[in-house]
Amino acid sequence: MQAWQVHELGEPAEVMRLADVERPTPGEGQVLLRVRAANINFPDALMCRGQYQVRPPLPFTPGVEICGETEDGRRVIANPALPHGGFAEYALADAAALLPAPDALDDAEAAALHIGYQTAWFALHRRARLEAGETLLVHAAAGGVGSAAVQLGKAAGATVLGVAGGAGKAAVARDLGCDVVIDRREQDVVAAVKEATGGRGADVIFDPVGGDAYTQSARTVAFEGRIVIVGFASGTIPSPGLNHALIKNYAILGLHWGLYNTRDPELVRHCHEQLTGLAAKGAIKPLVSERVPLAGAADAVQRVADGVTTGRVTVLPSLENGAAA
C-alpha cells in the first residue's frame, strides 16, 4: 500500500515522504481499516515537528482522524493507532473505539466530525456548561475546531461572536452562522466584543489559540464567565493572572479531550450520539474546504500548519493523483 511516513522531525512538507510499504498487521484488539477519508488536524503538524504530547516512534504515518471501512463493509470513524496513522491507504484502529459514521455525512465530512466536534462539544457542554441565551466568543472561528464550536454554539441557542483573521476568514465565519464577526486584523477585538455585548462581555469563551487571544479573552469575559482553553495554535502558552480571575469572578477551564477516551469512553460515545443527531437534523455539518488526493497530503498538512486554511482539509486516498474536489 501507499503511506506517508516521517523518518525525521521537521516541517511537514519537508519530512513527510510517500512510500510503498506493507499493510500493517492488527495487534490484539485492533482492526485493519481501509481509509476512505483522513482529516488533517493541527496535531499532525506538531507530531511532524516533534512538538506534540504524543511522540510516535520513527518512522510513523501521521493522520489522527479517519473515516474508514471495516473488512465487513461498515463505515466507521476512528482515531488510528499510531504509528500507523491515517495518511495511507490502510490504517489500524482499536476495535472497541470505533464509532459509526453518520449516514447524513459523506466520507470527508464524517472524518472531520470526530476530534474537532468532540473537542468543541466537551468544551461547551461538559466544561463550560453553555446555556441557551448566553453569549459565546469563539477565537479562530473559521478554523477546524473553531467552526465546530460556532455550529455547536448556535445549535445550543447561544449568541455567537466569531473572531477571524482577514476578510476571507471573516466571510467564512459569517457563513457558518456567527451573529457577529470580528476581523482581528482590522478591528480592536476587545472594543468590538464590548460593543456587541453592551459592555457586559462574553459568558463563554472558546480559545484554541492562546497568546494574544487569551489576553483578549481575559479582558472580555463577563462576570461569572468561563474561558475554555483547548490549544495554543499561536505557539504561545499564556500565563494567566489569577488575581485578575479572582477580582473579575471568572473561571479558567482546561480541556484535553483525549483524556476522555481512557477516563470516560462512554461519555465519548454519548457525545457522538449527540453529534450524530445534530448532523441528521442539519444543525451541524463539518466545513470541508478542500478534498485532496493522497499524493497531496504533505503540502496540505503544511498549509494547515501555516494557518492559511479554513474549516477542514481532508485527504481522500481514492481520488486520482492530482485531482481535487
C-alpha positions in Angstrom: 0.0 0.0 0.0 1.0 3.7 -0.2 1.6 5.6 3.0 3.2 8.9 4.1 6.0 8.3 6.5 8.0 10.7 8.7 11.6 9.5 9.2 13.0 12.7 10.8 11.4 15.6 12.6 10.8 19.0 10.9 8.3 20.9 8.8 5.6 18.5 7.3 6.3 19.4 3.6 10.0 18.6 4.2 9.8 15.4 6.3 6.7 13.6 5.0 7.6 11.1 2.3 5.2 8.9 0.3 6.3 5.3 0.1 5.2 1.8 -0.8 5.0 -0.2 2.4 3.4 -3.4 3.7 0.0 -3.2 5.1 0.1 -3.0 8.9 -0.9 -6.2 10.8 -3.5 -5.7 13.5 -2.4 -6.4 17.1 -4.7 -7.7 19.9 -7.9 -5.7 20.0 -7.1 -3.9 16.7 -8.7 -3.9 13.3 -7.4 -3.0 9.8 -9.4 -0.3 8.1 -9.4 0.9 4.5 -9.1 4.6 4.7 -11.9 6.3 2.9 -11.0 9.8 4.2 -8.4 11.2 6.6 -8.9 14.6 8.1 -5.9 16.9 8.8 -5.6 18.2 12.3 -3.1 20.7 13.7 -1.6 17.9 15.9 -0.5 16.1 12.7 1.9 19.0 12.0 3.0 19.2 15.6 3.9 15.5 15.5 5.9 16.0 12.4 7.8 18.7 14.3 8.2 16.6 17.4 6.2 19.2 19.4 3.1 17.2 20.3 2.5 15.4 23.6 2.2 12.1 21.7 5.5 11.2 20.0 5.2 8.0 18.0 8.5 6.2 17.1 10.1 7.0 13.8 9.2 6.2 11.1 5.5 6.9 11.6 2.5 7.7 9.5 0.6 10.9 10.6 -3.2 11.2 10.4 -5.1 11.0 13.7 -8.7 11.1 12.4 -10.3 9.0 9.7 -13.5 7.7 8.2 -12.6 4.1 7.3 -14.2 0.8 6.2 -14.0 -2.4 8.1 -13.5 -5.8 6.4 -17.2 -6.5 6.6 -18.1 -3.2 4.9 -19.1 -1.0 7.8 -18.3 2.7 7.5 -16.8 3.9 10.8 -15.0 6.9 12.4 -11.7 6.1 14.2 -8.5 7.6 15.6 -5.8 5.4 14.0 -3.4 3.6 16.3 -0.1 5.3 15.7 2.5 4.8 14.3 0.1 3.5 11.6 -1.8 6.7 11.0 -4.5 7.8 8.5 -2.5 9.3 5.7 -2.3 5.9 4.0 -4.5 3.5 2.1 -4.9 1.4 5.2 -4.7 2.1 8.9 -5.0 0.4 12.3 -7.5 1.3 15.0 -8.7 0.0 18.3 -11.8 -2.1 17.7 -13.5 -1.0 20.9 -13.2 2.7 20.0 -14.8 2.5 16.5 -17.8 4.8 16.1 -20.5 4.5 13.3 -20.1 7.1 10.6 -23.3 9.2 10.4 -25.5 8.5 7.4 -26.1 12.2 6.9 -22.4 12.9 6.2 -20.2 11.9 3.3 -16.8 10.3 4.0 -14.9 13.6 4.2 -17.5 15.2 6.5 -17.6 12.1 8.7 -13.8 12.1 9.0 -14.0 15.7 10.2 -16.7 15.1 12.7 -14.7 13.4 15.4 -11.9 15.3 17.1 -12.9 18.9 16.4 -16.5 18.4 17.2 -15.9 16.3 20.2 -13.5 18.9 21.5 -16.0 21.7 20.9 -18.9 19.7 22.5 -16.9 18.8 25.6 -15.6 22.4 25.9 -19.0 24.0 25.6 -21.2 21.5 27.3 -19.1 19.4 29.7 -16.6 22.1 30.9 -18.4 25.5 30.4 -22.0 24.3 30.7 -23.1 26.7 28.0 -26.8 27.7 28.3 -29.3 28.9 25.7 -29.3 32.7 25.6 -25.7 33.1 26.7 -23.1 34.8 24.6 -20.2 32.6 23.2 -17.0 34.1 21.8 -15.0 31.8 19.5 -11.4 32.6 18.6 -10.2 31.2 15.2 -13.9 30.8 14.2 -13.1 29.9 10.6 -10.7 27.1 11.6 -11.4 23.4 12.0 -12.2 23.3 15.7 -13.4 26.9 15.8 -16.0 26.2 13.1 -17.3 23.3 15.1 -17.6 25.5 18.2 -19.6 28.1 16.2 -22.1 25.5 14.9 -22.5 23.8 18.2 -22.9 27.2 20.0 -25.7 28.1 17.6 -27.3 24.7 18.0 -27.3 25.3 21.7 -29.2 28.6 21.4 -26.2 30.9 22.1 -25.4 34.2 20.5 -22.1 33.6 18.8 -19.3 36.1 18.3 -16.6 34.9 16.0 -13.0 36.2 15.7 -11.2 35.6 12.5 -8.0 36.8 10.8 -8.6 38.6 7.4 -11.6 39.3 5.2 -11.7 35.8 3.7 -11.8 34.0 7.0 -14.3 36.6 8.4 -16.6 35.7 5.4 -16.3 32.0 6.3 -17.2 32.7 9.9 -20.2 34.7 8.8 -21.4 31.9 6.6 -21.0 29.5 9.5 -23.7 31.4 11.3 -21.8 33.8 13.6 -24.1 36.6 14.8 -21.2 39.0 15.0 -17.9 38.6 13.2 -14.7 40.4 14.3 -11.8 40.7 11.9 -8.8 40.8 14.3 -6.6 42.3 11.6 -8.9 45.3 11.0 -10.7 45.7 14.4 -9.9 46.0 18.1 -11.2 42.7 19.4 -11.7 43.9 22.9 -13.6 47.0 21.8 -15.7 45.0 19.3 -16.8 42.4 21.9 -17.7 45.1 24.4 -19.7 47.0 21.8 -21.5 43.8 20.8 -22.4 42.8 24.3 -23.2 46.3 25.7 -20.1 46.3 27.8 -21.0 43.0 29.6 -18.6 40.7 27.8 -19.0 37.0 26.7 -20.3 34.3 29.1 -18.2 31.6 27.5 -15.0 32.0 25.5 -13.6 29.2 23.4 -9.9 29.6 22.9 -7.8 27.3 20.7 -5.2 30.0 20.0 -3.6 31.2 23.2 -1.1 34.1 23.1 -2.8 37.4 22.4 -6.2 35.7 22.0 -6.1 34.7 25.7 -5.2 38.3 26.7 -8.3 39.4 24.8 -10.4 36.7 26.4 -9.5 37.8 29.9 -10.4 41.4 29.0 -13.8 40.5 27.5 -15.1 37.7 29.7 -18.3 38.5 31.6 -19.0 38.3 35.3 -19.1 34.6 36.2 -17.9 33.8 32.7 -15.9 30.8 31.6 -12.8 30.7 29.4 -12.1 27.3 28.0 -8.5 26.6 26.9 -8.4 24.0 24.2 -5.0 24.7 22.5 -2.2 27.1 21.6 -2.2 27.4 17.8 -0.4 30.7 18.2 2.6 28.9 19.6 2.5 31.0 22.7 1.2 29.5 26.0 -0.1 32.3 28.2 0.4 32.7 31.9 -2.9 33.9 33.3 -3.1 36.4 36.1 -5.0 34.5 38.8 -5.5 37.8 40.7 -7.5 39.0 37.7 -9.7 35.9 37.6 -10.4 36.5 41.3 -11.2 40.1 41.0 -13.4 39.7 37.9 -15.0 36.4 39.1 -14.5 34.2 36.1 -13.3 30.7 35.6 -10.4 29.4 33.5 -11.1 25.8 32.4 -8.8 23.4 30.6 -9.9 20.8 28.1 -7.8 17.8 27.0 -10.4 15.8 25.1 -8.1 12.8 24.5 -8.2 12.0 28.2 -11.9 11.1 28.0 -11.0 8.2 25.7 -9.4 6.5 28.6 -11.1 8.1 31.6 -14.7 8.1 30.4 -15.1 6.4 27.0 -18.9 6.1 27.5 -19.1 9.9 27.6 -17.3 10.0 24.2 -19.9 7.6 22.8 -22.7 9.8 24.3 -21.1 12.8 22.7 -21.0 11.0 19.3 -24.7 10.2 19.6 -25.5 13.8 20.2 -23.4 14.9 17.3 -25.0 12.3 15.0 -28.4 13.5 16.0 -27.5 17.1 15.3 -26.0 16.1 11.9 -29.2 14.2 11.0 -31.2 17.4 11.7 -28.8 19.5 9.7 -27.9 21.6 12.7 -24.2 20.8 12.2 -22.2 20.0 9.1 -18.4 19.9 9.1 -16.9 22.6 6.8 -14.7 20.7 4.4 -12.9 23.4 2.5 -10.6 21.1 0.5 -10.5 17.5 -0.6 -7.1 16.4 -1.8 -5.7 13.1 -3.1 -3.2 11.1 -1.1 -0.3 12.5 -3.1 -1.2 16.0 -1.9 -1.2 15.2 1.8 2.2 16.6 2.8 1.5 20.0 1.2 -1.9 20.1 2.7 -0.6 19.4 6.2 1.9 22.2 5.8 -0.8 24.6 4.8 -2.8 23.7 7.9 0.4 24.2 9.9 0.9 27.6 8.4 -2.7 28.7 9.3 -3.8 29.5 5.8 -6.7 27.1 5.5 -10.3 27.4 6.7 -12.5 24.6 8.0 -11.1 21.2 7.4 -8.8 19.8 4.7 -9.4 16.1 4.1 -7.3 13.6 2.3 -9.2 11.1 0.1 -6.9 8.2 -1.0 -9.5 7.2 -3.6 -9.0 10.5 -5.5 -6.9 10.2 -8.6 -3.4 11.7 -8.3 -3.6 15.4 -8.8 -7.4 15.5 -8.6 -9.3 17.6 -6.1 -12.9 18.2 -5.3 
